[in-house]
Amino acid sequence: LHDLEKSIVIEEKTLDNHYDYVMSSLGNSYNGANKYAYGNILQAIKTIVTCKKTNLRRTEKCKEAIGFLHQDMSMASNSIQNILLLFGVKLTTRQILGYSEQVLSQRDPQWILKFGGLY
C-alpha cells in the first residue's frame, strides 16, 4: 500500500507507468517482493478500476480480479478496500467477499491440489 501511495498519490504516476517501472527493475524482486506477483496485483487493480469507471455492473473480469487479490494473493478485504480508495473506487467488505466466493465456486475443484505439491 505504501508503495502505491507513494507512486500514485505523491508522484502522480498512472498504474501503467508504475507497472512499467516495477517490471523494468533489475532482477526478480521489487522492494523485497516478487516483481511478477506485484505486477499481477497491479494489473488486477487496473482491471477493477477500469471496470468501475466504465461499467455500471461488475463484469466477470472484474470479479475474477477481486477474487485473485483476495484468494490467490491472500489480501484482506480491508487492504483491497484501502488500495482501491486510492483510485476513488469503493467496495464494501460484503461485495469483496461475495465476488471472491463467486469466483471460488466456479473454479475447477482440482485447483486446490496445486497447494498440496501435486502440480
N, C-alpha and C positions, 0 to 999 in steps of 0.2 A: 504494500500500500504506500509506503513512504517513497519508494522509487517512482511509482506512478504519480503521486502528488507532486514530487519534485519535477518530473518531466512534463507532465500535462498542465499543472496549475502554475508552477513557478516559471518554468522555461517555455511554456506555451507551445509544446510540441503536439502534433497530432498523433493519434495511435499508430498511423502508418509510419510516421517519422521515427517514433520511439521503437517500433518493431524493427525497422531497418537498422537503427543504431544498435539494438541488442544483438541482432543476428550478425552484424558485421564485426562484433567484438571477437578478439582472438581467442582461440581455444573453445572448449565445450561449455564453459561456465560464464555467467554474468552476475556480478555481485554475489558470488557464492552459490548461485542456483544454476541448475542445468538450463542453458540458454534455449534449448529446443523446447523444453517443457514450458518455460516462461514465454517463449514465442507463441506456443499454442494457447496459453492463457490469454495473451494479448489479442490473438485472433478471435477467441471466444467472446471476449469483452466487446470487440469491434462488431461482431455479429449481433450481439444483444442490443448494443447502442443503435446500430443501423436499423434493426427490426423495430425498435421502439419508436424511432423517428419517422419511419416510412410505412408502418402497418398499424392499424388500429388493434388488431388481434395478434397474438403471438403465433408466429409460424412454427412449423416443426423444426426448422433450422435453429430458431431462437431457443426453443425448448431443449433441443439437444445441446446447445452451448451452455445453457444453465445447468443441465444435467452433468455435462462434462466438468464444469467448475466444481459443482457440489459433490459428485460421486468420484470421478476419476482423479481430480486434483485434491480431493478431500478438503475443500474450502467450506468454512462455516457460513451459514446463511448471512450472519451479521457482516462477515468480511465481504461477501459478494455485494451486499447492500451498500456498504461504505465505498467500495470501488466504483460501483455504478453511479452513486451520487456525485462523483467527480464529473460525470458526464450528463448530469441532470436526469438520470433515469432512476425512477423509484419503483422498487418491487418489495412487496411485503414478504415476511418470512413464510407465510402461508402459500403465496404464489411460488416462491422458490422451491419449497418442499413438494408442492403439488406437481410442478413441472418435472422436478427431479424424479419423483415417483412414477410419473407417466413414462419417462424415458427408460427407467429401470424395468418397468413392467413389459416394455416392448422389446427388450434385449433377448437375445438367444440365451437360454439358461446355461449354455456351455461357457459363456464369458467368464464366469466365476472361477473356472478351472485354471485360468492364467495365474491366479494368485496362489494356487497350490503347487506351482512349478511343473505343471504337466504340459505347458506350451512353451 
